[in-house]
Amino acid sequence: MAIILLLSVTIASAQIKNSKTETVKIYGNCGMCKTKIETAGNVKKLAKVDWDKDTKMATLTYDSSKTSQDEILKRIALAGYDSDKFLAPDATYDALHGCCQYDREAKVAVSTEMKMETTTENHANHANHSDATVAKQQVDNKLKVVFDTYFLLKDALVKTDGKVAATLAKDVLTALNAVKMDELAMDVHMIWMKEMKGLMADGKNISETQDIERQREIFIPFSKSMYELIKVAKYETPVYLQFCPMANDGKGANWLSKESAVKNPYYGSQMMTCGKTVETIQ
């Protein structure tokens, strides 16, 4: 077994640039857990996970210039498996097959960071805390740019300006690409992993057409994903989730706005005030 594991790690290291190898404990029970843990952690040419169901130890081999242990463990937590650093969401754990529901021993909640520090450590780490505060502000600013460009795109659709909307969709893509996933707070990171693919695809599709009706159609799922993100990341001022019952062929559709007054992006001047605020995010 040791030889097989060594060979596996050696092969993985050869395939991954700037490879770094670490061993961590990940909780699970069986062969099904092994498949799910490794599938969640593996990224082609970027990260490789080998998990042993008997020892509960996982060997992580990854490109340290592009990802980190935390990022791998967060993906695994999202799949339902605790490590000593991150807990899986309760709902995801509860959804695991009965044979996979291991005894939960990890103590640090997935959406929090360890804050148990002595007074001496607080003084010693004051500079590091300041650096962390600056880093968080930088991340928050990048997310704010994402939301601000979304609001500008929404305004272009309100004005029925397909050309400007296409340009602003490109700006949203640029803002999304500027955000580094591994720098996000854990709760934001979890949503980012779920919604990023859809946000990028929808933003790209809006940017590639000036057909206002097509843009408005794509804006429906785009707004849904943006809503999931802004709910956890928050914005500096209240944001209003608004709803038009006429949009989407009478099925209704939502959008986000910084203003409480309804300005409908799905119909513009045709039905500017059709809709209502259904939620305030603050």
N, C-alpha and C positions, 0 to 999 in steps of 0.2 A: 504493500500500500504506500509506504514511504517513497519507494522508487517511482511508482506511478505518479504520485503527487509531485515529486521533484521534476520528472519529465514534463508534466503538464505545465508547471510554472515556468520551466525553461523555454518551452515552445511558446507560451504566451508572452514571455519577456522578449523573445526574438521578433514577435509580430508587432509589439507595441514600442513606439519611440519613447525616449526619455523615461523608460520604465522604472517604476518604484514598486516594491513588493512589501506588503504589510499583512499581519495576521490579526484578525479581530474575532470576537465572539458574536455570533448571530443565532438567535433562538429559533428552534424548529424541531420537528420530530422525525420526518420520514423522507422517503425518496421523492414524494410529490413536493415536499417542502424544498428539497434540494433543487428540483427543476425550477420552481418559482423564484427562489432566491437568486439562482445563477442567471436566469432569464432577465430578472429585474435589474441585476447589477451589471451585466455584460453590455458593452458597447463596442461594436466592431472597430478594431485597431485603436481603441481608446482605453477600454477597461475590461478585465477578465476576472471572474470570481469563481473560485473552487471551494465548495462547502462540504464539510464532513458531518454527516448526520449523527455519528457516534460521539464525537468530541464537541460538536456545535461550533467548531472553529472554521473560519473562512480565510482563505488566502486571496488577498486583493492584489492584482497586478495592474497598474494603470500608468497612463502618460501624465506625469506630474506637472507638465507645463500646460495641460488643457483641462484637467479635472482634479479631484481630490477625494480623499477617503470619505469626507462628510457627504459629498455629492452622491457617491455610490451608496452609502448607507441610507441616505434620504430616499433614494429610489427603491431600495429594498424595504424600507419602512412603509412606503406607499403601497407596496405589494402585500403588506400584512405581517412583516417580520421584524421584531424588536432586535436592536443591538444594545450595547451598554451605553450608547450615546443618544439613540433616538428610538422613541416608541412609535409603533404603527398606530394609525387612527383606530379608535375602538370599533367603528363600523366595519372597517376593512378586516380587522382581526376576527370579528364576529362572523364575517362572511366566509372565513376559511372552512374547508372541509373539517369534519369532526376530528379526524385523525391528525390533522395539522395544527390543532389548537393546543399549542405548547403551554406550559406553566409560565406565566408572565412574571419575570424577575426584575427586569429593568425598572428603574425608578424615575428617570428624567423624562418628563413629558415632551412629546415631539415638538410642541409649539413654544417651548421655553428653553432657556439656557441656564446652566448651573450658576447660581448666584451666591452660594455659600462661601464667603470669604471672611477671613479674620480682619480685624482693624489694621493690623500690621500689613497684611497683604493688600488691603485697600490703598494704603499709602504707597506701598512699593509699586502698585500697578496703576497709579494715577495717570501716568503718561500713556500707558497702553489703553486705558479707558478713554482718554481724550482722542487717541488715534481711532479707536473703534467708533466713537461718536462722529468724528469727521467722515469715516468710511460709510457709516449708516446714512449720513446726510447726503453723501454723493449718490448712494443707491436710491434714496428717496427722490432726489432731484431727477435722476434718470427715469424713474417711474412717472414722475410728474410730467416730463416731456412726452411720454407715451400717452398719458391721459389728455394733455393739452392738444396734441395733434389729432387725437380722436375727436375732441370737441370741435376743432376747426373743420375737420372732415364732415362732421354732422351739420355744421353751419352751411357748408357748401351744398349739401344735399337739400337743406331747407331753401336755399336760393336757386335750386335746380340748375346748378352749374357743374356739369359733368367733367369739363376740362380741369377746373380747379380741384374737384374732388379726386380725380386721378392723380394729380400732383401731390395732394395732401396725403393720399394713401401711401405714396412712396415715402413721404416724411414719417408716417407711422411705422413703416417697415424699418427705416433707419433708426428710429427711436427704440424699437423692439430689439434690434440687433445690438444696440449699445448697452443693454442690460445684461449683466453677467449673472447667470442663474445661481452659481454657487455663492454669490454674495448676498442673496436674498434671505430675509428672515424665514424661519422654517415654515410657518403657515402660508406665507406668500409663495415660497418655493414649491410647495405641494400643489397649489393652484396653477402656478406657472407651468409646471410639467404637464398638467392636464390640458391646459388651454393654449399653450404656445403654438403647437402645430396648426390648430384652427385659425388662430389670429394671423399667423404668417401667410397661410394659404388664402384666407379671405382678403387680407390687405393687398396681397399680390394680385388677386383677381380684380379687385376694384381699381388698382393702379393701371391695369392693362386694358381698360375700356373707358370710353367717355359716354357710353350709353347710360343715361341717367336711370332708366328703369332697371337695367341690369345691376347697376351700382347699388340701388336701393334694395334690390332683392338680396344681394350679398351682405348688405349692411345689417340684415336681421340676425344671422348667426354671429356676425362679427361683434355686434352689440351685446349679444348674449355672453360671449366669452369675455368681453371687456368688463361686463357687469360682475362676473365671477371674480375677476382679478381686483377690481376696485373695491369690492366688498371687504377684502382682507387687507389690501395695501393702503386703503383710505386715500383721501385727497385733502388738501389744505382747507377747503371750504365744503359745505354740504353739497352733495350731488343728488340729483333727482332722477329716479327711474320713472320714465313716462311711457304711456301705453296708448296706442291707437287701435281701436277695435276694427277699423276698416281695412287696415293694411294686411298684406300676406293673404290676399284673396278672401278676406273676411274672417281669417283665423286670428287676426290681431298680431301686433308686433311691438316690442319695446325699444327704447333707446335711452341714452344717458344725456343729461343736460346739467350745466352749471346754473341755469336759470329756472326758477319755478314756473314761469310763464311758458305755456305750451307753444312750441314752434315745430311743426311736424316735418321731419326730414323725409317722410315717405310720400308726401303729397305736395309739399311746398305751398305756394300761393293758392293752389286749388282748394285745399282744406287746411289752412295754416294752423288753426286752433283746435283741430280735431284731436282729441285725446285728453288724458288726465295724468296727474302724478300718482303713482301707486306705491312708491317707497322713497324715503329720504335716507341717504347713506351719509353718516357723519361720524 
